[in-house]
């Protein structure tokens, strides 16, 4: 029996075929897209994903570079390196423990034989509210808990790693200061890198080893990049258990360059000792609380020696510093030893400043061939001004005015130039001859030395006075109205005087008065200079008028000696003084240690062998004892060195500072108590020490 089967309608058949075709096309499109994707991942992006895959099995270690040494001009080590064993902690691993790492630190304290409280203190991150000891570095680098530990202790910690999670003991290169506090403020020190420094310095981020330190002061800071070198990268192949299978690549670190300085270690030690002994000799009568001595190469600006007291040993920062020691480093009671008086100190220069005042007077119409009255006192604008101890010298020329340091001659120069500008109410733009000449000598602005935190000093004039008045007017006006009730309780007359003075400053404090111009002429009043600025000014007189930027660094030499980059002298300018005036000053300054205010200090000094030229200065400051200055250069007929010595509250320049300078000269040239010259030939070295390929250094003994 036949069963009837109806045939599909023509339209339905076509629809089914179209669906099958669409599915086939979709499948083909998907396969094509997959093929394109596979091609894209394997060909254009193949290297990228290959690197990612390798990274899953490779571990990169940053290998720190050896920091370059700091050498004196003969090649003697001022700062070197040594290796010590340190114990460190992973900050985040310990603080992430339930007890904040207390149990681990307690066990570690027993091994190290130190109180656990000390370790906890070292684990704290430093901040303005956290006392030392604390961790001054980044929380992402190992926190040093103990340094210079015994090998047996380090071995015990390493062999018991499971008992000390987050704790490591390893060899660590640290800075070594073989001469203690010698040149401490010039050399500087290292401290762990902070998170702020990592964020700011790309070269630190890209080469961060976890134990990095950076220069914090001195040449360690200024030449940090050159000294630190370039870290290496070691790539290790590891399995899925973290075990090292092989070294894939090893890009070795490039050691930092050695920094050869202009400093001479022997001269530096002589200067520091002479300064300390000179200050001690002044103390029975004066406080002599701080001081500085600068020795410059007059022909290059190189810093041969730079002493500042009080000072400190940079090694104090190694392994952290407790709060008491840290506070002492910053305290006025300890003399603020971190402060370099030579570079950062600012003081009235006293009569050493007369080189600038004489130059200003002569370059503005006063004759070198004329004579001038030098009475014991002079009355100018209704006020009396005296010579030192009130002595007069009759009618003298400017040569003798320098030799005997006659104040009254210079008082009149300052007053007359002030009047020439229009006095209290100048018409038009005043010339400010005294101030402009001082700036021409380099006063009132940084010298450009390669040390951080240099101060500029201060050269006051009418513009400075107006700016100062605007800054202080509100306070003065308030005091002029309210007075000084606290002082009035014990000293009503003085309080009344201060109130009148405050009112005067409120109303007319912008005026540049005659007494300010007069005091300016002898380096008093609001004039401030640094010992380095004064040494540079006298070096310019010695060399014929060239002002150099002082330099500590002389050259950078690669660790194997293959490359040397000398740091050339930089001319900052020329003193705006004629050759005739410079020659006149040179002749007058040569007489000061022989027949003038420094003759007592240089009695018996072999001037026939080395003639010293210089000028004494004694500077007054309110509520302080007189401070002593001596600025000089030698030999007078062939200048090589300029020396400036300052002793705060140390008495007169001829009594205190000139003898210190004499001792330094004796040490340089081998006179007096010195058996041999510190600098053979009596000149700065003109050749560099030799760094050999094996890293050894040939010290120049001649």
LOTI-978530 format. One line per 5 residues: number of its first residue (from 0); their letters; for each residue z, y, x of C-alpha. Coordinates in steps of 0.25 Angstrom, whole numbers, padded with zeros to 4 digits. Layout:
NUM = A = Z,Y,X ~ ...
END
This chain:
0 = XXXXX = 0000,0000,0000 ~ -0004,0013,0006 ~ 0006,0024,0006 ~ 0001,0038,0005 ~ 0005,0047,0017
5 = XXXXX = 0002,0062,0015 ~ -0005,0069,0027 ~ 0003,0082,0032 ~ -0003,0095,0027 ~ -0012,0102,0038
10 = XXXXX = -0003,0114,0039 ~ 0010,0106,0042 ~ 0003,0098,0053 ~ -0001,0111,0060 ~ 0013,0116,0059
15 = XXXXX = 0019,0104,0065 ~ 0009,0105,0077 ~ 0012,0119,0079 ~ 0027,0116,0080 ~ 0025,0105,0090
20 = XXXXX = 0016,0115,0098 ~ 0026,0126,0098 ~ 0037,0116,0103 ~ 0028,0112,0114 ~ 0025,0126,0118
25 = XXXXX = 0040,0129,0118 ~ 0043,0117,0127 ~ 0032,0122,0136 ~ 0037,0136,0137 ~ 0051,0131,0140
30 = XXXXX = 0046,0122,0151 ~ 0038,0134,0156 ~ 0050,0143,0156 ~ 0059,0132,0162 ~ 0049,0131,0173
35 = XXXXX = 0048,0146,0176 ~ 0063,0147,0176 ~ 0064,0135,0186 ~ 0053,0142,0195 ~ 0061,0155,0194
40 = XXXXX = 0074,0149,0198 ~ 0068,0140,0209 ~ 0058,0150,0215 ~ 0061,0165,0213 ~ 0076,0163,0212
45 = XXXXX = 0077,0151,0220 ~ 0083,0157,0232 ~ 0094,0164,0224 ~ 0099,0152,0217 ~ 0098,0144,0230
50 = XXXXX = 0108,0154,0236 ~ 0117,0153,0224 ~ 0117,0138,0225 ~ 0120,0139,0240 ~ 0131,0149,0237
55 = XXXXX = 0138,0138,0229 ~ 0139,0129,0241 ~ 0140,0140,0252 ~ 0152,0148,0256 ~ 0150,0161,0263
60 = XXXXX = 0161,0166,0273 ~ 0162,0180,0279 ~ 0166,0179,0293 ~ 0172,0192,0298 ~ 0167,0199,0311
65 = XXXXX = 0176,0202,0323 ~ 0180,0216,0323 ~ 0175,0224,0335 ~ 0185,0229,0345 ~ 0189,0243,0348
70 = XXXXX = 0188,0247,0363 ~ 0191,0259,0371 ~ 0181,0265,0380 ~ 0183,0255,0391 ~ 0183,0243,0382
75 = XXXXX = 0198,0241,0381 ~ 0201,0235,0367 ~ 0208,0245,0358 ~ 0207,0235,0346 ~ 0203,0221,0347
80 = XXXXX = 0204,0208,0338 ~ 0213,0196,0338 ~ 0214,0184,0329 ~ 0227,0181,0322 ~ 0231,0171,0311
85 = XXXXX = 0233,0177,0297 ~ 0238,0172,0284 ~ 0231,0177,0271 ~ 0231,0176,0256 ~ 0221,0176,0245
90 = XXXXX = 0226,0187,0237 ~ 0219,0183,0224 ~ 0223,0168,0225 ~ 0238,0171,0228 ~ 0239,0182,0217
95 = XXXXX = 0232,0172,0207 ~ 0243,0162,0208 ~ 0253,0161,0197 ~ 0264,0165,0207 ~ 0255,0176,0214
100 = XXXXX = 0255,0167,0226 ~ 0270,0168,0228 ~ 0272,0153,0231 ~ 0261,0153,0241 ~ 0266,0165,0248
105 = XXXXX = 0280,0159,0248 ~ 0275,0147,0255 ~ 0267,0155,0265 ~ 0279,0164,0268 ~ 0287,0152,0273
110 = XXXXX = 0275,0148,0282 ~ 0274,0162,0288 ~ 0289,0165,0288 ~ 0288,0178,0281 ~ 0294,0182,0268
115 = XXXXX = 0286,0179,0255 ~ 0288,0194,0251 ~ 0280,0198,0263 ~ 0268,0190,0259 ~ 0269,0195,0245
120 = XXXXX = 0269,0209,0250 ~ 0256,0206,0258 ~ 0249,0201,0246 ~ 0251,0214,0239 ~ 0238,0223,0238
125 = XXXXX = 0241,0236,0245 ~ 0241,0249,0236 ~ 0248,0262,0235 ~ 0260,0256,0228 ~ 0261,0243,0236
130 = XXXXX = 0269,0244,0249 ~ 0265,0237,0262 ~ 0264,0226,0266 ~ 0252,0224,0256 ~ 0238,0219,0257
135 = XXXXX = 0229,0232,0260 ~ 0216,0224,0259 ~ 0207,0218,0248 ~ 0213,0207,0239 ~ 0201,0199,0241
140 = XXXXX = 0203,0197,0256 ~ 0214,0188,0261 ~ 0228,0195,0261 ~ 0234,0194,0275 ~ 0249,0189,0274
145 = XXXXX = 0252,0186,0288 ~ 0245,0188,0301 ~ 0246,0184,0316 ~ 0253,0171,0311 ~ 0255,0158,0320
150 = XXXXX = 0244,0148,0320 ~ 0254,0137,0316 ~ 0257,0145,0303 ~ 0242,0147,0300 ~ 0239,0132,0302
155 = XXXXX = 0251,0129,0292 ~ 0245,0138,0282 ~ 0231,0133,0284 ~ 0235,0118,0283 ~ 0243,0120,0271
160 = XXXXX = 0232,0128,0263 ~ 0236,0121,0250 ~ 0250,0127,0251 ~ 0245,0141,0253 ~ 0233,0143,0243
165 = XXXXX = 0227,0157,0245 ~ 0233,0158,0260 ~ 0224,0157,0272 ~ 0228,0158,0287 ~ 0217,0161,0297
170 = XXXXX = 0213,0168,0310 ~ 0210,0183,0308 ~ 0205,0193,0317 ~ 0214,0206,0318 ~ 0214,0219,0326
175 = XXXXX = 0222,0219,0339 ~ 0227,0233,0344 ~ 0230,0229,0359 ~ 0236,0243,0362 ~ 0244,0245,0349
180 = XXXXX = 0245,0259,0344 ~ 0235,0264,0355 ~ 0225,0273,0348 ~ 0229,0267,0335 ~ 0225,0278,0326
185 = XXXXX = 0211,0278,0333 ~ 0209,0264,0332 ~ 0213,0262,0317 ~ 0217,0248,0311 ~ 0211,0238,0301
190 = XXXXX = 0216,0234,0287 ~ 0211,0224,0277 ~ 0199,0229,0269 ~ 0203,0234,0255 ~ 0195,0232,0242
195 = XXXXX = 0191,0246,0242 ~ 0185,0245,0255 ~ 0177,0232,0251 ~ 0172,0240,0239 ~ 0168,0252,0247
200 = XXXXX = 0162,0245,0260 ~ 0150,0235,0258 ~ 0151,0230,0272 ~ 0165,0225,0269 ~ 0161,0218,0256
205 = XXXXX = 0149,0211,0262 ~ 0157,0206,0274 ~ 0171,0204,0267 ~ 0178,0193,0274 ~ 0191,0194,0267
210 = XXXXX = 0199,0198,0279 ~ 0192,0211,0282 ~ 0199,0223,0288 ~ 0194,0237,0290 ~ 0197,0249,0299
215 = XXXXX = 0207,0258,0293 ~ 0208,0269,0303 ~ 0203,0273,0317 ~ 0190,0268,0323 ~ 0193,0254,0316
220 = XXXXX = 0190,0261,0303 ~ 0178,0270,0307 ~ 0171,0259,0314 ~ 0175,0248,0305 ~ 0161,0243,0302
225 = XXXXX = 0157,0242,0316 ~ 0170,0235,0321 ~ 0170,0225,0309 ~ 0156,0219,0312 ~ 0149,0210,0302
230 = XXXXX = 0155,0198,0296 ~ 0148,0185,0296 ~ 0145,0175,0285 ~ 0146,0160,0286 ~ 0140,0152,0275
235 = XXXXX = 0146,0138,0272 ~ 0141,0126,0264 ~ 0152,0120,0255 ~ 0152,0109,0246 ~ 0158,0108,0232
240 = XXXXX = 0172,0106,0237 ~ 0171,0119,0246 ~ 0170,0111,0259 ~ 0162,0117,0270 ~ 0149,0109,0273
245 = XXXXX = 0142,0117,0283 ~ 0140,0131,0288 ~ 0127,0136,0282 ~ 0126,0149,0289 ~ 0135,0157,0299
250 = XXXXX = 0132,0172,0300 ~ 0141,0176,0311 ~ 0149,0189,0310 ~ 0145,0201,0319 ~ 0158,0206,0327
255 = XXXXX = 0161,0221,0325 ~ 0157,0230,0336 ~ 0167,0234,0347 ~ 0171,0249,0346 ~ 0171,0256,0360
260 = XXXXX = 0179,0269,0359 ~ 0180,0281,0367 ~ 0195,0278,0368 ~ 0201,0275,0382 ~ 0213,0266,0380
265 = XXXXX = 0220,0271,0392 ~ 0218,0286,0389 ~ 0223,0282,0374 ~ 0236,0276,0379 ~ 0238,0288,0389
270 = XXXXX = 0236,0298,0377 ~ 0245,0291,0368 ~ 0256,0289,0378 ~ 0255,0304,0383 ~ 0255,0309,0369
275 = XXXXX = 0268,0300,0365 ~ 0275,0304,0378 ~ 0271,0319,0376 ~ 0277,0319,0362 ~ 0290,0312,0366
280 = XXXXX = 0291,0323,0377 ~ 0290,0334,0367 ~ 0300,0328,0357 ~ 0313,0332,0363 ~ 0309,0346,0358
285 = XXXXX = 0298,0344,0348 ~ 0295,0333,0337 ~ 0282,0329,0343 ~ 0279,0320,0331 ~ 0265,0317,0333
290 = XXXXX = 0253,0320,0342 ~ 0239,0317,0346 ~ 0230,0316,0359 ~ 0215,0316,0359 ~ 0207,0313,0372
295 = XXXXX = 0192,0316,0370 ~ 0179,0314,0378 ~ 0174,0329,0378 ~ 0160,0324,0380 ~ 0158,0314,0369
300 = XXXXX = 0170,0316,0359 ~ 0175,0302,0363 ~ 0190,0299,0360 ~ 0196,0295,0373 ~ 0210,0294,0367
305 = XXXXX = 0217,0298,0354 ~ 0232,0297,0353 ~ 0240,0300,0340 ~ 0255,0299,0339 ~ 0262,0293,0331
310 = XXXXX = 0252,0281,0331 ~ 0252,0266,0327 ~ 0248,0253,0331 ~ 0236,0248,0322 ~ 0241,0234,0323
315 = XXXXX = 0252,0238,0313 ~ 0242,0235,0302 ~ 0239,0221,0306 ~ 0244,0211,0295 ~ 0249,0222,0286
320 = XXXXX = 0259,0233,0287 ~ 0272,0235,0279 ~ 0276,0247,0271 ~ 0285,0252,0281 ~ 0275,0252,0292
325 = XXXXX = 0264,0258,0283 ~ 0273,0269,0278 ~ 0277,0272,0293 ~ 0262,0273,0297 ~ 0260,0284,0286
330 = XXXXX = 0274,0291,0287 ~ 0276,0305,0293 ~ 0289,0300,0299 ~ 0282,0290,0308 ~ 0272,0301,0311
335 = XXXXX = 0260,0295,0303 ~ 0255,0286,0314 ~ 0242,0283,0306 ~ 0238,0298,0308 ~ 0230,0301,0320
340 = XXXXX = 0235,0315,0324 ~ 0222,0316,0333 ~ 0212,0315,0322 ~ 0220,0317,0309 ~ 0231,0327,0314
345 = XXXXX = 0229,0342,0310 ~ 0237,0352,0318 ~ 0237,0367,0322 ~ 0231,0367,0336 ~ 0238,0379,0341
350 = XXXXX = 0232,0386,0354 ~ 0223,0374,0357 ~ 0215,0381,0346 ~ 0213,0393,0354 ~ 0200,0388,0360
355 = XXXXX = 0194,0390,0346 ~ 0200,0403,0344 ~ 0195,0409,0357 ~ 0181,0403,0355 ~ 0181,0410,0341
360 = XXXXX = 0186,0423,0347 ~ 0176,0423,0358 ~ 0164,0419,0350 ~ 0167,0430,0340 ~ 0168,0442,0350
365 = XXXXX = 0180,0441,0358 ~ 0177,0441,0373 ~ 0180,0431,0384 ~ 0180,0442,0394 ~ 0190,0451,0387
370 = XXXXX = 0205,0451,0388 ~ 0215,0450,0376 ~ 0230,0454,0375 ~ 0240,0442,0374 ~ 0253,0448,0369
375 = XXXXX = 0265,0440,0366 ~ 0263,0443,0351 ~ 0253,0451,0342 ~ 0253,0457,0328 ~ 0242,0454,0319
380 = XXXXX = 0240,0458,0305 ~ 0255,0461,0304 ~ 0260,0448,0310 ~ 0265,0445,0324 ~ 0259,0433,0332
385 = XXXXX = 0265,0428,0345 ~ 0261,0421,0358 ~ 0267,0408,0361 ~ 0282,0412,0365 ~ 0278,0426,0363
390 = XXXXX = 0272,0428,0377 ~ 0260,0437,0381 ~ 0250,0437,0392 ~ 0245,0451,0392 ~ 0230,0453,0392
395 = XXXXX = 0222,0441,0395 ~ 0208,0435,0393 ~ 0205,0423,0384 ~ 0206,0413,0396 ~ 0220,0416,0397
400 = XXXXX = 0222,0417,0382 ~ 0219,0402,0382 ~ 0227,0398,0395 ~ 0240,0405,0390 ~ 0237,0402,0375
405 = XXXXX = 0239,0417,0371 ~ 0240,0417,0356 ~ 0240,0432,0354 ~ 0225,0433,0359 ~ 0221,0422,0349
410 = XXXXX = 0229,0428,0337 ~ 0221,0441,0339 ~ 0208,0434,0339 ~ 0211,0427,0326 ~ 0216,0440,0320
415 = XXXXX = 0204,0448,0324 ~ 0194,0438,0320 ~ 0201,0437,0306 ~ 0200,0452,0305 ~ 0185,0452,0309
420 = XXXXX = 0183,0442,0297 ~ 0189,0452,0288 ~ 0204,0448,0288 ~ 0210,0445,0275 ~ 0197,0449,0267
425 = XXXXX = 0185,0446,0275 ~ 0172,0452,0270 ~ 0161,0442,0269 ~ 0161,0429,0276 ~ 0172,0429,0288
430 = XXXXX = 0168,0423,0301 ~ 0181,0415,0303 ~ 0178,0414,0318 ~ 0191,0407,0321 ~ 0189,0396,0311
435 = XXXXX = 0174,0394,0314 ~ 0176,0393,0329 ~ 0187,0382,0326 ~ 0177,0374,0317 ~ 0167,0376,0329
440 = XXXXX = 0177,0368,0338 ~ 0178,0357,0327 ~ 0191,0361,0321 ~ 0193,0360,0306 ~ 0184,0348,0304
445 = XXXXX = 0184,0333,0308 ~ 0179,0330,0322 ~ 0171,0318,0317 ~ 0179,0307,0325 ~ 0177,0293,0322
450 = XXXXX = 0191,0291,0316 ~ 0195,0292,0301 ~ 0203,0302,0294 ~ 0200,0314,0304 ~ 0206,0327,0299
455 = XXXXX = 0198,0340,0300 ~ 0209,0350,0304 ~ 0208,0364,0298 ~ 0202,0377,0302 ~ 0207,0388,0292
460 = XXXXX = 0200,0400,0288 ~ 0198,0409,0276 ~ 0190,0399,0268 ~ 0201,0388,0271 ~ 0212,0398,0267
465 = XXXXX = 0206,0401,0254 ~ 0204,0386,0251 ~ 0218,0383,0255 ~ 0223,0394,0246 ~ 0215,0389,0234
470 = XXXXX = 0221,0375,0236 ~ 0236,0380,0237 ~ 0236,0392,0228 ~ 0241,0385,0216 ~ 0253,0380,0224
475 = XXXXX = 0256,0393,0231 ~ 0255,0401,0218 ~ 0265,0392,0212 ~ 0274,0393,0224 ~ 0272,0408,0224
480 = XXXXX = 0277,0409,0210 ~ 0288,0398,0209 ~ 0293,0399,0224 ~ 0300,0388,0232 ~ 0313,0385,0224
485 = XXXXX = 0317,0373,0232 ~ 0316,0381,0245 ~ 0323,0393,0239 ~ 0336,0385,0237 ~ 0338,0384,0252
490 = XXXXX = 0329,0395,0258 ~ 0326,0406,0248 ~ 0320,0416,0258 ~ 0310,0405,0263 ~ 0307,0401,0248
495 = XXXXX = 0304,0416,0245 ~ 0295,0417,0257 ~ 0287,0404,0253 ~ 0286,0410,0239 ~ 0279,0423,0244
500 = XXXXX = 0270,0415,0253 ~ 0266,0406,0242 ~ 0263,0418,0233 ~ 0255,0424,0244 ~ 0247,0412,0246
505 = XXXXX = 0245,0411,0231 ~ 0239,0425,0230 ~ 0232,0427,0244 ~ 0232,0413,0251 ~ 0217,0414,0253
510 = XXXXX = 0218,0425,0263 ~ 0215,0421,0278 ~ 0226,0430,0284 ~ 0227,0435,0298 ~ 0239,0426,0302
515 = XXXXX = 0230,0414,0299 ~ 0219,0419,0308 ~ 0229,0422,0319 ~ 0235,0409,0318 ~ 0222,0402,0318
520 = XXXXX = 0218,0408,0331 ~ 0229,0400,0338 ~ 0227,0387,0330 ~ 0239,0389,0321 ~ 0240,0391,0306
525 = XXXXX = 0231,0382,0298 ~ 0222,0377,0309 ~ 0223,0362,0311 ~ 0216,0353,0321 ~ 0217,0339,0325
530 = XXXXX = 0219,0335,0340 ~ 0205,0328,0340 ~ 0199,0341,0335 ~ 0206,0349,0346 ~ 0202,0339,0357
535 = XXXXX = 0187,0340,0352 ~ 0187,0355,0353 ~ 0192,0355,0367 ~ 0182,0344,0371 ~ 0171,0353,0366
540 = XXXXX = 0176,0365,0375 ~ 0176,0355,0386 ~ 0162,0350,0384 ~ 0156,0363,0382 ~ 0157,0364,0367
545 = XXXXX = 0153,0351,0360 ~ 0161,0345,0349 ~ 0160,0330,0348 ~ 0164,0321,0337 ~ 0175,0313,0343
550 = XXXXX = 0173,0298,0344 ~ 0182,0286,0346 ~ 0171,0276,0346 ~ 0161,0275,0358 ~ 0153,0263,0355
555 = XXXXX = 0151,0251,0346 ~ 0148,0238,0354 ~ 0145,0225,0348 ~ 0154,0213,0350 ~ 0145,0207,0360
560 = XXXXX = 0141,0220,0367 ~ 0126,0219,0363 ~ 0126,0232,0355 ~ 0133,0245,0358 ~ 0132,0257,0350
565 = XXXXX = 0138,0270,0356 ~ 0144,0280,0348 ~ 0138,0293,0353 ~ 0145,0306,0354 ~ 0143,0316,0342
570 = XXXXX = 0142,0331,0344 ~ 0149,0338,0332 ~ 0145,0352,0337 ~ 0147,0363,0347 ~ 0158,0372,0348
575 = XXXXX = 0153,0386,0344 ~ 0157,0393,0357 ~ 0149,0398,0368 ~ 0149,0392,0382 ~ 0156,0404,0388
580 = XXXXX = 0167,0403,0378 ~ 0168,0388,0381 ~ 0169,0390,0396 ~ 0179,0400,0394 ~ 0188,0391,0386
585 = XXXXX = 0186,0380,0396 ~ 0191,0388,0407 ~ 0203,0394,0400 ~ 0207,0380,0395 ~ 0206,0374,0409
590 = XXXXX = 0217,0384,0413 ~ 0227,0380,0402 ~ 0232,0368,0409 ~ 0233,0375,0422 ~ 0238,0389,0419
595 = XXXXX = 0240,0389,0404 ~ 0249,0383,0393 ~ 0246,0369,0398 ~ 0249,0372,0413 ~ 0263,0365,0412
600 = XXXXX = 0258,0353,0406 ~ 0247,0351,0417 ~ 0256,0355,0429 ~ 0252,0346,0440 ~ 0240,0340,0433
605 = XXXXX = 0228,0338,0443 ~ 0219,0349,0437 ~ 0211,0349,0450 ~ 0207,0335,0446 ~ 0206,0336,0431
610 = XXXXX = 0207,0350,0425 ~ 0212,0351,0411 ~ 0208,0361,0401 ~ 0216,0363,0389 ~ 0224,0371,0379
615 = XXXXX = 0238,0370,0373 ~ 0243,0372,0359 ~ 0256,0374,0352 ~ 0254,0373,0337 ~ 0264,0378,0326
620 = XXXXX = 0265,0372,0312 ~ 0275,0376,0301 ~ 0288,0368,0301 ~ 0284,0360,0314 ~ 0286,0361,0328
625 = XXXXX = 0275,0366,0337 ~ 0264,0356,0341 ~ 0258,0354,0354 ~ 0243,0354,0358 ~ 0235,0353,0370
630 = XXXXX = 0219,0352,0370 ~ 0212,0350,0383 ~ 0200,0344,0391 ~ 0198,0339,0405 ~ 0193,0340,0416
635 = XXXXX = 0190,0354,0413 ~ 0178,0355,0423 ~ 0172,0342,0417 ~ 0178,0339,0404 ~ 0180,0324,0399
640 = XXXXX = 0192,0324,0390 ~ 0198,0333,0380 ~ 0212,0330,0376 ~ 0220,0336,0364 ~ 0235,0333,0362
645 = XXXXX = 0243,0337,0350 ~ 0258,0334,0348 ~ 0264,0338,0334 ~ 0277,0346,0336 ~ 0276,0344,0350
650 = XXXXX = 0279,0358,0356 ~ 0269,0366,0364 ~ 0255,0361,0369 ~ 0258,0364,0383 ~ 0272,0356,0383
655 = XXXXX = 0268,0344,0375 ~ 0253,0341,0373 ~ 0247,0346,0386 ~ 0256,0336,0394 ~ 0251,0325,0385
660 = XXXXX = 0236,0329,0388 ~ 0240,0330,0403 ~ 0245,0315,0403 ~ 0232,0311,0396 ~ 0223,0318,0406
665 = XXXXX = 0232,0311,0417 ~ 0229,0298,0411 ~ 0214,0300,0410 ~ 0213,0304,0424 ~ 0224,0296,0431
670 = XXXXX = 0233,0308,0435 ~ 0248,0309,0435 ~ 0255,0296,0431 ~ 0242,0288,0429 ~ 0238,0279,0440
675 = XXXXX = 0223,0279,0436 ~ 0214,0287,0426 ~ 0213,0281,0412 ~ 0198,0285,0412 ~ 0192,0282,0426
680 = XXXXX = 0184,0294,0431 ~ 0191,0303,0420 ~ 0179,0302,0411 ~ 0177,0295,0397 ~ 0170,0282,0399
685 = XXXXX = 0155,0282,0398 ~ 0152,0267,0397 ~ 0155,0257,0387 ~ 0163,0244,0389 ~ 0155,0232,0389
690 = XXXXX = 0156,0222,0378 ~ 0151,0208,0383 ~ 0143,0198,0374 ~ 0156,0189,0374 ~ 0164,0200,0368
695 = XXXXX = 0172,0204,0381 ~ 0173,0219,0385 ~ 0172,0224,0399 ~ 0182,0235,0400 ~ 0178,0247,0408
700 = XX = 0189,0250,0418 ~ 0183,0261,0425
END
